[in-house]
Amino acid sequence: MKKTFLPLVFIATCLLAACQDNDAESIRLAEARHAAQVEALMQQLSIREKVAQLFVMEISREPSEETMARQDSLVREYGVGGAIIMRGPIAPFIERMNQLQGMARLPLLVATDAEWGAAMRFAEYLPYPRQRLLGRLEGRRGERLIYQMGRNVGRELRDLNIYVNYAPVADAALDPYDKSDGQRSFSCDPELVGRYSTAYMKGMQDEGIFACAKHYPGHGSTTVDSHYEMPVVLYDRARLDSVGLAPFRKLIDEGIAMIMVAHMSIPAIDSTGVPMSISAPCMKGLLREEQGFRGLVITDAVGMQGVAAGRTPLEVNTAVYRAGSDMILMPDEEMRSIDAIADSVSTGVWPMEELDAKVRKVLEMKARAGFFDEGYSPVVTDLDRKIAEARQRDSTLQLRIARALARSRQPEIEPIGGDRTLVLDKGEQQKK
């Protein structure tokens, strides 16, 4: 046995090394091709077209004729770069996106919120458990199941030409009843949140979907909803490092493609009291310089009152751009804002290098998705078949997850410390 076993091990080792070399060479060639595609496009785009690539417009259910006309203009005349699909029956959304993609010079980078699968937006799909329930899965088995969930969700979205998922939620919910999270956070334990968020991220990204961790630098400790007002988090930097930032550090180390920044004030980071989404000390200082994140940064929807209150849409959009965001999610007054930013860049008020750096990230993402390769089509076909196949895949995995949860002895993790006094919203501050 020894005489035959050792040569076989040697041959297997050589084959493995050759495969790894081939994989590395394929990756190198693909990166070189993508870089060439991006640079060629950078030479062709006008300043206004570059700025437009940074805007993500909302595609909502049953838009008015006026809204559809505005979307058509944004795509045809401005060259807007992205779109987010909201909740509703899937067929009208796909029909509308097929129309818009047919108008676009460069394919739109389409996104959605699919924290627990495509079913979060489209009722035609089967829903996975919410993150808080998934947090009760145990150990490595839990990570494997969540990784496979990420792969299945990735396939759901890729079938629809949706290449960005604004997930996972990487907030450690210090209070299970936080208005910001509810069932959206995996756990109150930052270490578990980091592991399970990473497993979900890797599953999606292994299927070619760009994952987006949210809500940086940790929205799981607030008692108000930033859709309606701005939370103010008063705990110190040490607490922020050990709790809020911990899951994001792991995701950054593991290669997360995108990070979404929250509309919340943290004086320990920026003493001016502005939301993190328009705070250069947060976006450029903490996230870029200190934590070394080199991927694409986007803020939460800029129409939310956490950032929009007391500011015009133009003021919000330009502030987000200047603070360091690469893409602007669901803005109002898109055309006016695109023109204003383009004017500031073309007159030298704002640096061209900053704009080019942002646009390259968007175009690189599109290149990695294959948008500029010969034969690529952004048009979705065979929708019914794709839904049926997804439901079959998902039902099998969901049964495995349900069985694992039934056997789990993992209790709900208790809140860390329980000192809600460290987190005050504006109303609570006024009462005090």
C-alpha positions as a Python dict, from the first residue, in 0.01 Angstrom:
ca = {
    (1, 'M'): (0, 0, 0),
    (2, 'K'): (277, 245, 87),
    (3, 'K'): (444, 204, -253),
    (4, 'T'): (127, 305, -437),
    (5, 'F'): (-11, 555, -187),
    (6, 'L'): (279, 803, -179),
    (7, 'P'): (299, 851, -557),
    (8, 'L'): (-77, 906, -566),
    (9, 'V'): (-48, 1172, -296),
    (10, 'F'): (233, 1337, -492),
    (11, 'I'): (29, 1334, -814),
    (12, 'A'): (-277, 1473, -636),
    (13, 'T'): (-67, 1749, -478),
    (14, 'C'): (79, 1842, -816),
    (15, 'L'): (-266, 1849, -977),
    (16, 'L'): (-400, 2067, -697),
    (17, 'A'): (-108, 2308, -733),
    (18, 'A'): (-161, 2321, -1110),
    (19, 'C'): (-531, 2395, -1063),
    (20, 'Q'): (-450, 2671, -816),
    (21, 'D'): (-197, 2819, -1059),
    (22, 'N'): (-457, 2806, -1337),
    (23, 'D'): (-715, 2971, -1112),
    (24, 'A'): (-469, 3244, -1015),
    (25, 'E'): (-382, 3305, -1380),
    (26, 'S'): (-750, 3318, -1476),
    (27, 'I'): (-817, 3571, -1202),
    (28, 'R'): (-519, 3781, -1312),
    (29, 'L'): (-634, 3781, -1675),
    (30, 'A'): (-992, 3869, -1575),
    (31, 'E'): (-870, 4157, -1359),
    (32, 'A'): (-657, 4289, -1643),
    (33, 'R'): (-952, 4267, -1882),
    (34, 'H'): (-1179, 4447, -1638),
    (35, 'A'): (-922, 4720, -1578),
    (36, 'A'): (-889, 4780, -1951),
    (37, 'Q'): (-1267, 4796, -1991),
    (38, 'V'): (-1298, 5047, -1708),
    (39, 'E'): (-1019, 5273, -1834),
    (40, 'A'): (-1166, 5276, -2186),
    (41, 'L'): (-1502, 5386, -2046),
    (42, 'M'): (-1344, 5648, -1821),
    (43, 'Q'): (-1202, 5812, -2132),
    (44, 'Q'): (-1542, 5817, -2302),
    (45, 'L'): (-1767, 5947, -2025),
    (46, 'S'): (-1833, 6317, -1976),
    (47, 'I'): (-1813, 6468, -1628),
    (48, 'R'): (-2191, 6472, -1602),
    (49, 'E'): (-2212, 6107, -1714),
    (50, 'K'): (-1953, 6014, -1452),
    (51, 'V'): (-2152, 6185, -1177),
    (52, 'A'): (-2471, 6013, -1295),
    (53, 'Q'): (-2305, 5673, -1250),
    (54, 'L'): (-2306, 5741, -875),
    (55, 'F'): (-2685, 5777, -846),
    (56, 'V'): (-2919, 5487, -757),
    (57, 'M'): (-3279, 5568, -849),
    (58, 'E'): (-3581, 5403, -692),
    (59, 'I'): (-3803, 5171, -897),
    (60, 'S'): (-4125, 5154, -698),
    (61, 'R'): (-4452, 4969, -743),
    (62, 'E'): (-4696, 5124, -994),
    (63, 'P'): (-4502, 5443, -1071),
    (64, 'S'): (-4690, 5738, -1216),
    (65, 'E'): (-4645, 5845, -1578),
    (66, 'E'): (-4450, 6147, -1453),
    (67, 'T'): (-4216, 5926, -1252),
    (68, 'M'): (-4160, 5692, -1545),
    (69, 'A'): (-4082, 5986, -1774),
    (70, 'R'): (-3828, 6115, -1521),
    (71, 'Q'): (-3668, 5771, -1499),
    (72, 'D'): (-3648, 5751, -1877),
    (73, 'S'): (-3470, 6087, -1888),
    (74, 'L'): (-3231, 5988, -1611),
    (75, 'V'): (-3131, 5678, -1807),
    (76, 'R'): (-3132, 5816, -2162),
    (77, 'E'): (-3005, 6170, -2113),
    (78, 'Y'): (-2802, 6152, -1792),
    (79, 'G'): (-2682, 5791, -1784),
    (80, 'V'): (-2774, 5715, -1424),
    (81, 'G'): (-2570, 5425, -1290),
    (82, 'G'): (-2798, 5221, -1068),
    (83, 'A'): (-3149, 5131, -960),
    (84, 'I'): (-3307, 4977, -652),
    (85, 'I'): (-3618, 4762, -681),
    (86, 'M'): (-3872, 4793, -401),
    (87, 'R'): (-4156, 4564, -286),
    (88, 'G'): (-4433, 4428, -509),
    (89, 'P'): (-4523, 4165, -770),
    (90, 'I'): (-4209, 4076, -959),
    (91, 'A'): (-4331, 4067, -1320),
    (92, 'P'): (-4401, 4443, -1352),
    (93, 'F'): (-4064, 4523, -1196),
    (94, 'I'): (-3878, 4299, -1440),
    (95, 'E'): (-4074, 4438, -1733),
    (96, 'R'): (-3984, 4792, -1628),
    (97, 'M'): (-3618, 4708, -1569),
    (98, 'N'): (-3598, 4541, -1911),
    (99, 'Q'): (-3730, 4865, -2061),
    (100, 'L'): (-3479, 5081, -1875),
    (101, 'Q'): (-3186, 4851, -1950),
    (102, 'G'): (-3280, 4873, -2317),
    (103, 'M'): (-3243, 5253, -2297),
    (104, 'A'): (-2914, 5254, -2105),
    (105, 'R'): (-2578, 5315, -2267),
    (106, 'L'): (-2414, 5127, -1980),
    (107, 'P'): (-2614, 4855, -1801),
    (108, 'L'): (-2771, 4966, -1475),
    (109, 'L'): (-2633, 4811, -1157),
    (110, 'V'): (-2958, 4685, -1004),
    (111, 'A'): (-2994, 4635, -628),
    (112, 'T'): (-3256, 4531, -376),
    (113, 'D'): (-3296, 4455, -6),
    (114, 'A'): (-3305, 4075, 23),
    (115, 'E'): (-3199, 4026, 384),
    (116, 'W'): (-3396, 3702, 408),
    (117, 'G'): (-3406, 3627, 39),
    (118, 'A'): (-3582, 3762, -268),
    (119, 'A'): (-3911, 3702, -80),
    (120, 'M'): (-3840, 4015, 124),
    (121, 'R'): (-3937, 4209, -189),
    (122, 'F'): (-4116, 3957, -411),
    (123, 'A'): (-4395, 3735, -275),
    (124, 'E'): (-4339, 3480, -555),
    (125, 'Y'): (-4032, 3348, -370),
    (126, 'L'): (-4012, 3141, -51),
    (127, 'P'): (-3896, 3335, 258),
    (128, 'Y'): (-3601, 3230, 468),
    (129, 'P'): (-3615, 3283, 847),
    (130, 'R'): (-3533, 3630, 974),
    (131, 'Q'): (-3178, 3693, 1094),
    (132, 'R'): (-3265, 3687, 1464),
    (133, 'L'): (-3404, 3334, 1430),
    (134, 'L'): (-3104, 3224, 1220),
    (135, 'G'): (-2886, 3347, 1505),
    (136, 'R'): (-3009, 3050, 1709),
    (137, 'L'): (-2837, 2806, 1474),
    (138, 'E'): (-2541, 2639, 1639),
    (139, 'G'): (-2170, 2665, 1559),
    (140, 'R'): (-2013, 2559, 1234),
    (141, 'R'): (-2332, 2392, 1118),
    (142, 'G'): (-2507, 2726, 1150),
    (143, 'E'): (-2237, 2899, 946),
    (144, 'R'): (-2258, 2633, 674),
    (145, 'L'): (-2636, 2664, 650),
    (146, 'I'): (-2622, 3043, 635),
    (147, 'Y'): (-2346, 3025, 373),
    (148, 'Q'): (-2568, 2798, 161),
    (149, 'M'): (-2857, 3037, 214),
    (150, 'G'): (-2632, 3311, 79),
    (151, 'R'): (-2561, 3104, -230),
    (152, 'N'): (-2928, 3031, -289),
    (153, 'V'): (-3024, 3395, -244),
    (154, 'G'): (-2739, 3489, -476),
    (155, 'R'): (-2877, 3260, -746),
    (156, 'E'): (-3226, 3404, -700),
    (157, 'L'): (-3094, 3755, -758),
    (158, 'R'): (-2852, 3669, -1036),
    (159, 'D'): (-3138, 3510, -1232),
    (160, 'L'): (-3308, 3851, -1215),
    (161, 'N'): (-2995, 4048, -1310),
    (162, 'I'): (-2994, 4199, -962),
    (163, 'Y'): (-2626, 4208, -875),
    (164, 'V'): (-2631, 4399, -543),
    (165, 'N'): (-2799, 4282, -223),
    (166, 'Y'): (-2813, 4537, 56),
    (167, 'A'): (-2739, 4266, 310),
    (168, 'P'): (-2623, 4136, 552),
    (169, 'V'): (-2738, 4344, 845),
    (170, 'A'): (-2420, 4349, 1054),
    (171, 'D'): (-2565, 4535, 1352),
    (172, 'A'): (-2529, 4379, 1695),
    (173, 'A'): (-2869, 4451, 1850),
    (174, 'L'): (-2789, 4537, 2209),
    (175, 'D'): (-3159, 4550, 2287),
    (176, 'P'): (-3385, 4284, 2127),
    (177, 'Y'): (-3661, 4545, 2103),
    (178, 'D'): (-3456, 4813, 1926),
    (179, 'K'): (-3673, 4992, 1671),
    (180, 'S'): (-3383, 4994, 1426),
    (181, 'D'): (-3351, 4618, 1405),
    (182, 'G'): (-3628, 4401, 1547),
    (183, 'Q'): (-3567, 4067, 1377),
    (184, 'R'): (-3308, 4201, 1131),
    (185, 'S'): (-2999, 4142, 1344),
    (186, 'F'): (-2848, 3796, 1391),
    (187, 'S'): (-2777, 3850, 1757),
    (188, 'C'): (-2687, 4076, 2046),
    (189, 'D'): (-2341, 3911, 2041),
    (190, 'P'): (-2100, 4101, 1808),
    (191, 'E'): (-1881, 3794, 1755),
    (192, 'L'): (-2173, 3581, 1637),
    (193, 'V'): (-2302, 3864, 1419),
    (194, 'G'): (-1960, 3886, 1255),
    (195, 'R'): (-1938, 3513, 1185),
    (196, 'Y'): (-2290, 3469, 1051),
    (197, 'S'): (-2281, 3791, 849),
    (198, 'T'): (-1956, 3675, 692),
    (199, 'A'): (-2103, 3336, 605),
    (200, 'Y'): (-2401, 3502, 435),
    (201, 'M'): (-2174, 3747, 253),
    (202, 'K'): (-1941, 3474, 125),
    (203, 'G'): (-2232, 3268, -4),
    (204, 'M'): (-2369, 3559, -205),
    (205, 'Q'): (-2032, 3675, -335),
    (206, 'D'): (-1940, 3320, -440),
    (207, 'E'): (-2245, 3342, -666),
    (208, 'G'): (-2128, 3671, -815),
    (209, 'I'): (-2358, 3897, -610),
    (210, 'F'): (-2208, 4200, -435),
    (211, 'A'): (-2298, 4195, -67),
    (212, 'C'): (-2344, 4521, 125),
    (213, 'A'): (-2296, 4523, 503),
    (214, 'K'): (-2521, 4765, 692),
    (215, 'H'): (-2565, 4989, 892),
    (216, 'Y'): (-2213, 5116, 959),
    (217, 'P'): (-2078, 5189, 1219),
    (218, 'G'): (-2346, 4984, 1398),
    (219, 'H'): (-2716, 5068, 1419),
    (220, 'G'): (-2816, 4798, 1664),
    (221, 'S'): (-2822, 5012, 1973),
    (222, 'T'): (-3070, 5286, 1888),
    (223, 'T'): (-3415, 5345, 2029),
    (224, 'V'): (-3549, 5543, 1734),
    (225, 'D'): (-3591, 5464, 1366),
    (226, 'S'): (-3370, 5674, 1138),
    (227, 'H'): (-3644, 5668, 875),
    (228, 'Y'): (-3822, 5923, 1094),
    (229, 'E'): (-3555, 6102, 1299),
    (230, 'M'): (-3183, 6092, 1369),
    (231, 'P'): (-3065, 5861, 1647),
    (232, 'V'): (-2786, 5993, 1870),
    (233, 'V'): (-2555, 5730, 2021),
    (234, 'L'): (-2364, 5855, 2325),
    (235, 'Y'): (-2144, 5564, 2424),
    (236, 'D'): (-1768, 5601, 2409),
    (237, 'R'): (-1519, 5490, 2144),
    (238, 'A'): (-1411, 5181, 2337),
    (239, 'R'): (-1767, 5055, 2343),
    (240, 'L'): (-1807, 5136, 1975),
    (241, 'D'): (-1493, 4939, 1891),
    (242, 'S'): (-1592, 4632, 2090),
    (243, 'V'): (-1956, 4618, 1983),
    (244, 'G'): (-2069, 4829, 1687),
    (245, 'L'): (-1756, 4808, 1473),
    (246, 'A'): (-1656, 4449, 1554),
    (247, 'P'): (-1876, 4271, 1293),
    (248, 'F'): (-1778, 4522, 1024),
    (249, 'R'): (-1407, 4467, 1096),
    (250, 'K'): (-1450, 4098, 1027),
    (251, 'L'): (-1649, 4159, 708),
    (252, 'I'): (-1387, 4405, 582),
    (253, 'D'): (-1110, 4152, 654),
    (254, 'E'): (-1307, 3882, 469),
    (255, 'G'): (-1362, 4092, 154),
    (256, 'I'): (-1707, 4251, 173),
    (257, 'A'): (-1776, 4438, -153),
    (258, 'M'): (-1987, 4725, -16),
    (259, 'I'): (-2071, 4900, 310),
    (260, 'M'): (-2381, 5108, 382),
    (261, 'V'): (-2342, 5396, 628),
    (262, 'A'): (-2625, 5487, 867),
    (263, 'H'): (-2798, 5818, 932),
    (264, 'M'): (-2710, 5841, 1299),
    (265, 'S'): (-2498, 6074, 1508),
    (266, 'I'): (-2209, 5938, 1718),
    (267, 'P'): (-2028, 6223, 1894),
    (268, 'A'): (-1742, 5986, 1982),
    (269, 'I'): (-1660, 5987, 1608),
    (270, 'D'): (-1777, 6333, 1502),
    (271, 'S'): (-1836, 6592, 1773),
    (272, 'T'): (-2031, 6818, 1536),
    (273, 'G'): (-2334, 6593, 1576),
    (274, 'V'): (-2402, 6542, 1204),
    (275, 'P'): (-2519, 6201, 1077),
    (276, 'M'): (-2243, 5951, 1000),
    (277, 'S'): (-2360, 5947, 637),
    (278, 'I'): (-2243, 6307, 586),
    (279, 'S'): (-1950, 6293, 828),
    (280, 'A'): (-1603, 6298, 671),
    (281, 'P'): (-1447, 6185, 1004),
    (282, 'C'): (-1665, 5871, 977),
    (283, 'M'): (-1659, 5805, 601),
    (284, 'K'): (-1302, 5907, 519),
    (285, 'G'): (-1138, 5893, 859),
    (286, 'L'): (-1277, 5589, 1039),
    (287, 'L'): (-1396, 5367, 752),
    (288, 'R'): (-1134, 5442, 486),
    (289, 'E'): (-818, 5544, 669),
    (290, 'E'): (-844, 5369, 1005),
    (291, 'Q'): (-1025, 5051, 901),
    (292, 'G'): (-872, 5037, 554),
    (293, 'F'): (-1191, 4965, 360),
    (294, 'R'): (-1124, 4993, -14),
    (295, 'G'): (-1460, 4878, -147),
    (296, 'L'): (-1767, 5076, -248),
    (297, 'V'): (-1941, 5294, 13),
    (298, 'I'): (-2308, 5385, -9),
    (299, 'T'): (-2531, 5554, 246),
    (300, 'D'): (-2875, 5445, 355),
    (301, 'A'): (-3158, 5603, 153),
    (302, 'V'): (-3097, 5977, 154),
    (303, 'G'): (-3466, 6062, 181),
    (304, 'M'): (-3476, 5926, 536),
    (305, 'Q'): (-3538, 6189, 802),
    (306, 'G'): (-3223, 6090, 989),
    (307, 'V'): (-3032, 6294, 730),
    (308, 'A'): (-3301, 6479, 531),
    (309, 'A'): (-3461, 6671, 818),
    (310, 'G'): (-3375, 7039, 786),
    (311, 'R'): (-3188, 6992, 458),
    (312, 'T'): (-3299, 7019, 96),
    (313, 'P'): (-3245, 6715, -131),
    (314, 'L'): (-2970, 6904, -313),
    (315, 'E'): (-2794, 6978, 17),
    (316, 'V'): (-2819, 6615, 124),
    (317, 'N'): (-2693, 6475, -207),
    (318, 'T'): (-2395, 6707, -225),
    (319, 'A'): (-2311, 6654, 142),
    (320, 'V'): (-2316, 6276, 98),
    (321, 'Y'): (-2089, 6307, -205),
    (322, 'R'): (-1839, 6533, -29),
    (323, 'A'): (-1830, 6323, 289),
    (324, 'G'): (-1703, 6023, 94),
    (325, 'S'): (-1994, 5812, -32),
    (326, 'D'): (-1937, 5645, -369),
    (327, 'M'): (-2305, 5599, -452),
    (328, 'I'): (-2613, 5798, -350),
    (329, 'L'): (-2917, 5583, -270),
    (330, 'M'): (-3273, 5683, -362),
    (331, 'P'): (-3217, 6060, -394),
    (332, 'D'): (-3470, 6326, -482),
    (333, 'E'): (-3387, 6604, -728),
    (334, 'E'): (-3147, 6371, -910),
    (335, 'M'): (-3103, 6581, -1223),
    (336, 'R'): (-3044, 6904, -1036),
    (337, 'S'): (-2796, 6731, -805),
    (338, 'I'): (-2607, 6563, -1090),
    (339, 'D'): (-2573, 6898, -1265),
    (340, 'A'): (-2460, 7074, -946),
    (341, 'I'): (-2191, 6817, -864),
    (342, 'A'): (-2073, 6810, -1226),
    (343, 'D'): (-2048, 7191, -1230),
    (344, 'S'): (-1844, 7193, -909),
    (345, 'V'): (-1604, 6937, -1053),
    (346, 'S'): (-1574, 7095, -1398),
    (347, 'T'): (-1496, 7439, -1249),
    (348, 'G'): (-1232, 7295, -1016),
    (349, 'V'): (-1422, 7363, -695),
    (350, 'W'): (-1418, 6990, -621),
    (351, 'P'): (-1132, 6766, -740),
    (352, 'M'): (-1168, 6555, -1054),
    (353, 'E'): (-953, 6286, -891),
    (354, 'E'): (-1217, 6233, -623),
    (355, 'L'): (-1493, 6188, -881),
    (356, 'D'): (-1282, 5953, -1093),
    (357, 'A'): (-1202, 5735, -791),
    (358, 'K'): (-1572, 5696, -712),
    (359, 'V'): (-1672, 5622, -1071),
    (360, 'R'): (-1398, 5363, -1114),
    (361, 'K'): (-1540, 5165, -823),
    (362, 'V'): (-1885, 5159, -982),
    (363, 'L'): (-1750, 5064, -1324),
    (364, 'E'): (-1519, 4800, -1176),
    (365, 'M'): (-1819, 4641, -1009),
    (366, 'K'): (-2006, 4637, -1339),
    (367, 'A'): (-1702, 4492, -1514),
    (368, 'R'): (-1670, 4215, -1254),
    (369, 'A'): (-2037, 4132, -1313),
    (370, 'G'): (-1958, 4085, -1682),
    (371, 'F'): (-2162, 4383, -1803),
    (372, 'F'): (-1902, 4483, -2061),
    (373, 'D'): (-1822, 4135, -2191),
    (374, 'E'): (-1926, 4031, -2538),
    (375, 'G'): (-2266, 3864, -2541),
    (376, 'Y'): (-2385, 3997, -2205),
    (377, 'S'): (-2753, 4092, -2194),
    (378, 'P'): (-2916, 4271, -1897),
    (379, 'V'): (-3263, 4165, -2013),
    (380, 'V'): (-3433, 3905, -1792),
    (381, 'T'): (-3614, 3618, -1968),
    (382, 'D'): (-3782, 3290, -1860),
    (383, 'L'): (-3901, 3445, -1535),
    (384, 'D'): (-4155, 3175, -1445),
    (385, 'R'): (-3899, 2898, -1491),
    (386, 'K'): (-3642, 3080, -1278),
    (387, 'I'): (-3892, 3134, -998),
    (388, 'A'): (-3996, 2766, -1003),
    (389, 'E'): (-3632, 2649, -987),
    (390, 'A'): (-3556, 2890, -704),
    (391, 'R'): (-3856, 2770, -502),
    (392, 'Q'): (-3742, 2412, -538),
    (393, 'R'): (-3386, 2492, -426),
    (394, 'D'): (-3504, 2710, -141),
    (395, 'S'): (-3763, 2468, -7),
    (396, 'T'): (-3497, 2197, 32),
    (397, 'L'): (-3258, 2424, 221),
    (398, 'Q'): (-3533, 2582, 430),
    (399, 'L'): (-3633, 2237, 551),
    (400, 'R'): (-3274, 2169, 658),
    (401, 'I'): (-3262, 2502, 841),
    (402, 'A'): (-3597, 2433, 1012),
    (403, 'R'): (-3472, 2093, 1133),
    (404, 'A'): (-3149, 2247, 1263),
    (405, 'L'): (-3343, 2515, 1448),
    (406, 'A'): (-3573, 2253, 1601),
    (407, 'R'): (-3269, 2067, 1737),
    (408, 'S'): (-3089, 2380, 1851),
    (409, 'R'): (-3023, 2430, 2220),
    (410, 'Q'): (-2886, 2777, 2158),
    (411, 'P'): (-3094, 3025, 2361),
    (412, 'E'): (-3167, 3381, 2259),
    (413, 'I'): (-2853, 3576, 2354),
    (414, 'E'): (-2925, 3834, 2621),
    (415, 'P'): (-2854, 4202, 2562),
    (416, 'I'): (-2501, 4310, 2645),
    (417, 'G'): (-2504, 4507, 2968),
    (418, 'G'): (-2853, 4640, 2916),
    (419, 'D'): (-2752, 5003, 2973),
    (420, 'R'): (-3004, 5175, 2746),
    (421, 'T'): (-2908, 5503, 2915),
    (422, 'L'): (-2606, 5516, 2685),
    (423, 'V'): (-2832, 5567, 2384),
    (424, 'L'): (-3053, 5871, 2364),
    (425, 'D'): (-3273, 5988, 2081),
    (426, 'K'): (-3360, 6355, 2042),
    (427, 'G'): (-3688, 6318, 2227),
    (428, 'E'): (-3522, 6154, 2525),
    (429, 'Q'): (-3256, 6424, 2535),
    (430, 'Q'): (-3524, 6695, 2540),
    (431, 'K'): (-3706, 6520, 2826),
    (432, 'K'): (-3384, 6512, 3027),
}
